[in-house]
Amino acid sequence: MGVYLQSLLTDNGYEVTVTSRSSKTSENVNVKFIQGNAQDDDFIDEVLTLGWDVVVDFMIYSTSSFEKKVDKLLKYTKQYVYLSSARVYADSNGKITENSSRLLDVSKDTEFLATDEYALAKARQENILYSSKAKNWTIVRPYITYGDNRLQLGVLEKESWLYRALKGKTIVFSKEMCGKRTTITSGYDVAKAISSLLGREGALGEVFHITSNESTSWEEVLTLYCEEIEKQLGFRPKVLLQDLPEFSSHHASIYQIRYDRFYNRTFDNSKIERFIDVNDFTSYSEGLKACLNTFVYNPKFLAINWRSEAIKDKYAGEYTRLSEIDGVKNKLKYIYFRFIK
């Protein structure tokens, strides 16, 4: 979303400064990079004191860290945009609004509540903003997004399902998740909606979720992926659907599964529609097809979890050539979880 937002703002003549841990440059005169670690207090203090019209914060903080930083984040900008998540919402029988119950407020799971899991951390950090004397903040709650380099299937990133599919191996997915409804939104459309809130007085002190009006099931998404791969590459990926105990043996984010992807997620977008027409968002089917086709012909994967791959191979009765696995440790890990454990 950040790259899309940067492009949208500069195309409209805004000057954009981006913090980055690595050294970067841009040919666009309206883009400036400042190298440093935005989690480091000294670095961020120096950046903030320059003064800003808008700060859009894509960082992920622990709640304790955010509590220490929040006053400075609010002090040195006219508008502070905090990226929360629609994962904060509890289960709902109908369409979710910004006033729908949050997990933090209604969950009875004491073990879950004792953690600072992503959905809880985001809700607690929202509470910190609510209780602040300053009201120059805007909270946005995106949900599942996609782009040319991000294609999700339930809780699985592309490294956990598309890598296998392109290698001709079985996609291993959750049987129960297949039947759940979800909402998937183009990262570019989310960035457009965020852009529409910047500099708007009516957005201050307010919360907005940003999603498509369309919903679908994970089964429909999986079918779309398989059909498109078959159309482009000439073979249809095999699929193995598992019950939760087997699926969670190679995907450990049990709270994300239980308290998000096992919920039906559809949204009422009437609040954000005061600023942007959500009906103009790209349909999930056309958007996913376009992004998948772009990726398939120039695939670039992040690190592969070879423990997880070994377990999935064991369930599917498949194997990975050791020459495919980088590093001795990863090779040994694969051998152990595929053949020994």
DRENBA-963684 format. One record per residue (C-alpha): residue in one letter; residue number from 1; z negated, x, y negated. Coordinates in Angstrom, 2 decimals. Example, Ala and Ser with C-alpha at 12.3 -4.5 7.8 and 13.67 -1.06 7.14 Angstrom:
2
[node A,1,[-7.80,12.30,4.50]],
[node S,2,[-7.14,13.67,1.06]],
end
This chain:
341
[node M,1,[0.00,0.00,0.00]],
[node G,2,[-0.81,2.84,-2.37]],
[node V,3,[2.70,4.30,-2.26]],
[node Y,4,[4.22,0.87,-2.86]],
[node L,5,[1.83,0.20,-5.75]],
[node Q,6,[2.60,3.56,-7.34]],
[node S,7,[6.34,2.80,-7.20]],
[node L,8,[5.95,-0.72,-8.61]],
[node L,9,[3.84,0.46,-11.54]],
[node T,10,[6.03,3.39,-12.50]],
[node D,11,[9.16,1.24,-12.23]],
[node N,12,[7.55,-0.96,-14.89]],
[node G,13,[6.87,1.99,-17.17]],
[node Y,14,[3.18,2.55,-16.43]],
[node E,15,[1.70,6.03,-16.21]],
[node V,16,[0.06,6.52,-12.82]],
[node T,17,[-2.37,9.24,-11.77]],
[node V,18,[-3.09,9.71,-8.07]],
[node T,19,[-5.90,11.77,-6.54]],
[node S,20,[-4.95,13.66,-3.40]],
[node R,21,[-6.64,16.24,-1.20]],
[node S,22,[-3.36,18.11,-0.82]],
[node S,23,[-1.17,19.60,-3.53]],
[node K,24,[1.59,17.17,-4.52]],
[node T,25,[4.20,16.88,-7.25]],
[node S,26,[6.57,14.13,-8.35]],
[node E,27,[9.92,14.14,-10.08]],
[node N,28,[8.88,10.93,-11.83]],
[node V,29,[7.49,11.81,-15.27]],
[node N,30,[5.18,8.79,-15.06]],
[node V,31,[3.39,10.10,-11.95]],
[node K,32,[0.70,12.76,-12.04]],
[node F,33,[-1.28,14.10,-9.08]],
[node I,34,[-4.78,15.53,-9.34]],
[node Q,35,[-5.80,17.58,-6.32]],
[node G,36,[-9.33,17.12,-5.03]],
[node N,37,[-11.65,15.22,-2.73]],
[node A,38,[-12.41,11.80,-4.21]],
[node Q,39,[-15.55,11.61,-2.07]],
[node D,40,[-16.92,14.65,-3.91]],
[node D,41,[-19.20,13.59,-6.78]],
[node D,42,[-18.36,16.50,-9.07]],
[node F,43,[-14.62,15.99,-8.67]],
[node I,44,[-14.69,12.24,-9.20]],
[node D,45,[-17.05,12.57,-12.17]],
[node E,46,[-14.58,14.91,-13.85]],
[node V,47,[-11.67,12.55,-13.18]],
[node L,48,[-13.49,9.40,-14.28]],
[node T,49,[-14.65,10.81,-17.62]],
[node L,50,[-11.01,11.05,-18.71]],
[node G,51,[-11.18,7.26,-19.16]],
[node W,52,[-8.82,4.74,-17.54]],
[node D,53,[-7.30,1.35,-18.19]],
[node V,54,[-7.38,0.51,-14.48]],
[node V,55,[-8.80,2.23,-11.39]],
[node V,56,[-7.49,0.97,-8.04]],
[node D,57,[-9.82,2.30,-5.37]],
[node F,58,[-8.35,2.81,-1.89]],
[node M,59,[-11.28,4.93,-0.69]],
[node I,60,[-13.49,4.01,2.25]],
[node Y,61,[-17.18,4.57,1.48]],
[node S,62,[-20.40,4.24,3.34]],
[node T,63,[-22.53,1.62,1.63]],
[node S,64,[-25.09,4.22,0.51]],
[node S,65,[-22.35,6.39,-1.01]],
[node F,66,[-20.76,3.46,-2.84]],
[node E,67,[-24.11,2.40,-4.27]],
[node K,68,[-24.50,5.84,-5.87]],
[node K,69,[-20.98,5.83,-7.34]],
[node V,70,[-20.49,2.27,-8.47]],
[node D,71,[-21.98,2.50,-11.98]],
[node K,72,[-19.70,5.42,-12.88]],
[node L,73,[-16.67,3.69,-11.36]],
[node L,74,[-17.29,0.68,-13.58]],
[node K,75,[-18.28,2.62,-16.70]],
[node Y,76,[-15.13,4.67,-17.20]],
[node T,77,[-12.45,2.01,-16.72]],
[node K,78,[-11.51,-1.31,-18.26]],
[node Q,79,[-10.78,-2.77,-14.81]],
[node Y,80,[-12.03,-1.50,-11.47]],
[node V,81,[-10.09,-2.87,-8.48]],
[node Y,82,[-12.03,-2.59,-5.25]],
[node L,83,[-10.08,-2.88,-2.01]],
[node S,84,[-12.21,-4.88,0.37]],
[node S,85,[-10.81,-6.58,3.46]],
[node A,86,[-10.27,-10.08,4.81]],
[node R,87,[-12.10,-8.82,7.87]],
[node V,88,[-15.30,-9.71,5.98]],
[node Y,89,[-14.76,-13.39,6.84]],
[node A,90,[-16.58,-15.10,9.67]],
[node D,91,[-14.77,-17.35,12.14]],
[node S,92,[-13.29,-20.47,10.56]],
[node N,93,[-11.92,-23.72,11.95]],
[node G,94,[-9.41,-24.11,9.12]],
[node K,95,[-7.68,-22.06,6.48]],
[node I,96,[-9.85,-19.39,4.92]],
[node T,97,[-10.58,-19.46,1.18]],
[node E,98,[-12.31,-16.82,-0.91]],
[node N,99,[-15.49,-18.90,-0.62]],
[node S,100,[-15.45,-19.04,3.18]],
[node S,101,[-18.46,-17.62,5.00]],
[node R,102,[-18.63,-13.89,5.57]],
[node L,103,[-19.85,-12.23,8.77]],
[node L,104,[-22.60,-10.47,6.84]],
[node D,105,[-24.03,-13.80,5.73]],
[node V,106,[-23.84,-15.83,8.96]],
[node S,107,[-23.79,-13.48,11.96]],
[node K,108,[-26.74,-13.72,14.35]],
[node D,109,[-25.82,-10.51,16.18]],
[node T,110,[-28.69,-8.19,15.24]],
[node E,111,[-27.09,-5.13,16.85]],
[node F,112,[-23.91,-5.71,14.87]],
[node L,113,[-25.83,-6.32,11.63]],
[node A,114,[-27.74,-3.06,12.12]],
[node T,115,[-24.47,-1.12,11.76]],
[node D,116,[-22.34,-0.33,8.72]],
[node E,117,[-19.22,-1.40,10.59]],
[node Y,118,[-16.13,-1.77,8.39]],
[node A,119,[-16.37,-5.55,7.85]],
[node L,120,[-20.08,-5.33,7.07]],
[node A,121,[-19.73,-2.27,4.82]],
[node K,122,[-17.04,-4.01,2.78]],
[node A,123,[-19.18,-7.14,2.37]],
[node R,124,[-22.25,-5.11,1.37]],
[node Q,125,[-20.22,-3.21,-1.18]],
[node E,126,[-18.89,-6.50,-2.53]],
[node N,127,[-22.54,-7.55,-2.96]],
[node I,128,[-23.22,-4.40,-4.97]],
[node L,129,[-20.42,-5.35,-7.35]],
[node Y,130,[-21.66,-8.97,-7.54]],
[node S,131,[-25.11,-7.75,-8.58]],
[node S,132,[-23.81,-5.32,-11.20]],
[node K,133,[-24.36,-6.14,-14.87]],
[node A,134,[-20.77,-5.09,-15.53]],
[node K,135,[-18.12,-7.66,-14.64]],
[node N,136,[-15.00,-5.58,-15.17]],
[node W,137,[-14.31,-5.49,-11.42]],
[node T,138,[-11.75,-7.28,-9.29]],
[node I,139,[-12.16,-7.51,-5.52]],
[node V,140,[-9.05,-7.84,-3.35]],
[node R,141,[-9.16,-8.63,0.34]],
[node P,142,[-5.91,-7.73,2.10]],
[node Y,143,[-5.59,-8.52,5.78]],
[node I,144,[-3.25,-6.96,8.36]],
[node T,145,[-0.33,-5.22,6.67]],
[node Y,146,[2.81,-3.56,7.94]],
[node G,147,[5.40,-1.11,6.64]],
[node D,148,[7.97,1.40,7.89]],
[node N,149,[5.21,3.64,9.25]],
[node R,150,[2.61,1.05,10.20]],
[node L,151,[3.28,-1.52,12.90]],
[node Q,152,[0.18,-3.07,14.43]],
[node L,153,[-0.29,-5.09,17.59]],
[node G,154,[-3.71,-6.71,17.55]],
[node V,155,[-6.17,-3.83,17.17]],
[node L,156,[-3.56,-1.29,18.26]],
[node E,157,[-1.83,1.01,15.81]],
[node K,158,[1.70,2.12,16.67]],
[node E,159,[0.37,5.29,18.34]],
[node S,160,[-1.36,3.11,20.94]],
[node W,161,[1.52,0.79,21.85]],
[node L,162,[4.86,1.74,20.29]],
[node Y,163,[4.61,5.35,21.47]],
[node R,164,[4.36,4.08,25.04]],
[node A,165,[7.16,1.55,24.56]],
[node L,166,[9.60,4.14,23.24]],
[node K,167,[8.76,6.42,26.17]],
[node G,168,[9.71,3.63,28.57]],
[node K,169,[6.10,3.02,29.58]],
[node T,170,[4.07,-0.17,29.78]],
[node I,171,[2.50,-1.70,26.67]],
[node V,172,[-1.12,-2.42,27.62]],
[node F,173,[-2.54,-5.29,25.57]],
[node S,174,[-5.31,-7.90,25.52]],
[node K,175,[-4.71,-11.17,27.37]],
[node E,176,[-7.21,-13.09,25.24]],
[node M,177,[-5.86,-11.71,21.95]],
[node C,178,[-2.35,-12.90,22.76]],
[node G,179,[-3.22,-16.53,22.11]],
[node K,180,[-4.97,-15.98,18.77]],
[node R,181,[-3.25,-16.80,15.51]],
[node T,182,[-3.00,-14.13,12.88]],
[node T,183,[-1.48,-13.45,9.47]],
[node I,184,[0.59,-10.31,8.92]],
[node T,185,[1.76,-9.34,5.44]],
[node S,186,[4.17,-6.74,4.13]],
[node G,187,[2.33,-3.84,2.48]],
[node Y,188,[4.91,-4.02,-0.31]],
[node D,189,[4.09,-7.69,-0.97]],
[node V,190,[0.36,-6.93,-1.05]],
[node A,191,[1.05,-4.16,-3.56]],
[node K,192,[3.05,-6.61,-5.71]],
[node A,193,[0.12,-9.01,-5.69]],
[node I,194,[-2.35,-6.27,-6.64]],
[node S,195,[-0.01,-5.25,-9.45]],
[node S,196,[0.00,-8.82,-10.74]],
[node L,197,[-3.79,-8.67,-11.20]],
[node L,198,[-3.90,-5.45,-13.20]],
[node G,199,[-4.82,-5.80,-16.84]],
[node R,200,[-5.38,-9.54,-16.43]],
[node E,201,[-8.59,-10.82,-17.98]],
[node G,202,[-8.57,-13.80,-15.64]],
[node A,203,[-8.90,-11.44,-12.67]],
[node L,204,[-12.15,-9.82,-13.87]],
[node G,205,[-15.25,-10.69,-11.89]],
[node E,206,[-13.11,-12.47,-9.30]],
[node V,207,[-12.27,-12.11,-5.60]],
[node F,208,[-8.78,-12.62,-4.16]],
[node H,209,[-7.49,-12.35,-0.64]],
[node I,210,[-3.84,-11.38,-0.46]],
[node T,211,[-1.92,-12.55,2.59]],
[node S,212,[1.25,-14.32,3.56]],
[node N,213,[1.29,-18.11,3.84]],
[node E,214,[2.80,-17.71,7.31]],
[node S,215,[0.75,-17.36,10.46]],
[node T,216,[1.80,-16.50,13.99]],
[node S,217,[0.27,-15.60,17.34]],
[node W,218,[-0.09,-12.08,18.70]],
[node E,219,[1.98,-13.23,21.68]],
[node E,220,[4.84,-14.08,19.31]],
[node V,221,[4.49,-10.70,17.59]],
[node L,222,[4.55,-8.90,20.94]],
[node T,223,[7.65,-10.85,22.00]],
[node L,224,[9.37,-10.02,18.70]],
[node Y,225,[8.64,-6.30,19.16]],
[node C,226,[9.93,-6.30,22.75]],
[node E,227,[13.09,-8.25,21.91]],
[node E,228,[13.89,-5.98,18.99]],
[node I,229,[13.36,-2.80,21.01]],
[node E,230,[15.62,-4.21,23.73]],
[node K,231,[18.27,-5.08,21.15]],
[node Q,232,[18.17,-1.63,19.53]],
[node L,233,[17.56,0.65,22.52]],
[node G,234,[18.91,-1.31,25.48]],
[node F,235,[15.70,-1.75,27.48]],
[node R,236,[12.82,-4.19,27.29]],
[node P,237,[9.31,-2.70,27.39]],
[node K,238,[7.05,-3.75,30.25]],
[node V,239,[3.75,-5.43,29.29]],
[node L,240,[0.39,-5.45,31.06]],
[node L,241,[-2.16,-7.98,29.77]],
[node Q,242,[-5.82,-7.19,30.42]],
[node D,243,[-9.15,-9.00,30.23]],
[node L,244,[-11.61,-7.67,27.67]],
[node P,245,[-13.62,-5.32,29.96]],
[node E,246,[-10.47,-3.46,31.02]],
[node F,247,[-8.91,-3.50,27.55]],
[node S,248,[-12.06,-2.22,25.85]],
[node S,249,[-12.24,0.70,28.30]],
[node H,250,[-9.44,2.38,26.34]],
[node H,251,[-9.99,0.77,22.94]],
[node A,252,[-13.58,1.11,21.84]],
[node S,253,[-13.59,-0.89,18.58]],
[node I,254,[-15.40,-3.80,20.19]],
[node Y,255,[-16.70,-5.29,16.92]],
[node Q,256,[-13.21,-5.38,15.43]],
[node I,257,[-11.99,-7.13,18.56]],
[node R,258,[-14.86,-9.59,18.90]],
[node Y,259,[-15.41,-10.36,15.21]],
[node D,260,[-11.86,-10.33,13.94]],
[node R,261,[-8.89,-10.18,16.31]],
[node F,262,[-10.45,-12.78,18.63]],
[node Y,263,[-10.59,-15.19,15.67]],
[node N,264,[-7.73,-17.35,14.45]],
[node R,265,[-6.90,-16.07,10.96]],
[node T,266,[-4.96,-18.31,8.55]],
[node F,267,[-5.44,-18.31,4.79]],
[node D,268,[-5.34,-20.58,1.74]],
[node N,269,[-3.67,-18.48,-0.98]],
[node S,270,[-3.93,-20.92,-3.86]],
[node K,271,[-6.19,-18.61,-5.88]],
[node I,272,[-3.88,-15.57,-5.95]],
[node E,273,[-0.95,-17.92,-6.57]],
[node R,274,[-2.15,-18.25,-10.18]],
[node F,275,[-0.77,-14.72,-10.60]],
[node I,276,[2.09,-14.42,-8.08]],
[node D,277,[4.25,-16.74,-5.97]],
[node V,278,[3.20,-16.00,-2.39]],
[node N,279,[6.13,-18.09,-1.12]],
[node D,280,[8.38,-15.21,-2.21]],
[node F,281,[6.71,-12.85,0.27]],
[node T,282,[8.91,-11.52,3.09]],
[node S,283,[8.64,-13.53,6.30]],
[node Y,284,[6.72,-11.61,8.95]],
[node S,285,[9.58,-11.84,11.47]],
[node E,286,[12.23,-10.41,9.16]],
[node G,287,[9.85,-7.81,7.77]],
[node L,288,[8.60,-6.57,11.14]],
[node K,289,[12.15,-6.37,12.51]],
[node A,290,[13.35,-4.33,9.54]],
[node C,291,[10.40,-1.93,9.67]],
[node L,292,[10.58,-1.52,13.45]],
[node N,293,[14.30,-0.77,13.30]],
[node T,294,[13.75,1.82,10.57]],
[node F,295,[10.99,3.48,12.58]],
[node V,296,[12.76,3.45,15.95]],
[node Y,297,[15.57,5.64,14.64]],
[node N,298,[13.24,8.12,12.96]],
[node P,299,[9.92,7.88,14.85]],
[node K,300,[6.98,9.83,13.46]],
[node F,301,[3.68,9.33,15.20]],
[node L,302,[0.23,10.47,14.18]],
[node A,303,[-2.09,12.06,16.76]],
[node I,304,[-2.07,10.43,20.19]],
[node N,305,[-5.39,9.60,21.89]],
[node W,306,[-4.83,11.19,25.30]],
[node R,307,[-8.05,9.84,26.79]],
[node S,308,[-6.84,6.34,25.99]],
[node E,309,[-3.32,7.11,27.25]],
[node A,310,[-4.71,8.42,30.54]],
[node I,311,[-6.69,5.23,31.15]],
[node K,312,[-3.71,3.03,30.28]],
[node D,313,[-1.48,5.09,32.59]],
[node K,314,[-4.02,4.63,35.40]],
[node Y,315,[-4.01,0.84,34.97]],
[node A,316,[-0.20,0.73,34.74]],
[node G,317,[0.39,3.16,37.61]],
[node E,318,[2.26,5.53,35.31]],
[node Y,319,[2.12,9.21,34.41]],
[node T,320,[2.67,11.43,31.38]],
[node R,321,[4.29,14.85,31.78]],
[node L,322,[1.86,17.56,30.74]],
[node S,323,[4.66,19.16,28.71]],
[node E,324,[4.50,16.08,26.47]],
[node I,325,[0.84,16.71,25.61]],
[node D,326,[-0.04,19.22,22.90]],
[node G,327,[-2.91,21.61,23.49]],
[node V,328,[-4.90,22.69,26.54]],
[node K,329,[-7.88,20.46,25.67]],
[node N,330,[-5.69,17.37,25.47]],
[node K,331,[-4.02,18.26,28.78]],
[node L,332,[-7.40,18.66,30.49]],
[node K,333,[-8.64,15.42,28.93]],
[node Y,334,[-5.60,13.57,30.24]],
[node I,335,[-5.98,15.02,33.75]],
[node Y,336,[-9.69,14.12,33.88]],
[node F,337,[-9.34,10.50,32.76]],
[node R,338,[-6.10,9.87,34.67]],
[node F,339,[-6.93,11.47,38.01]],
[node I,340,[-10.65,12.33,38.29]],
[node K,341,[-12.91,9.86,36.47]],
end
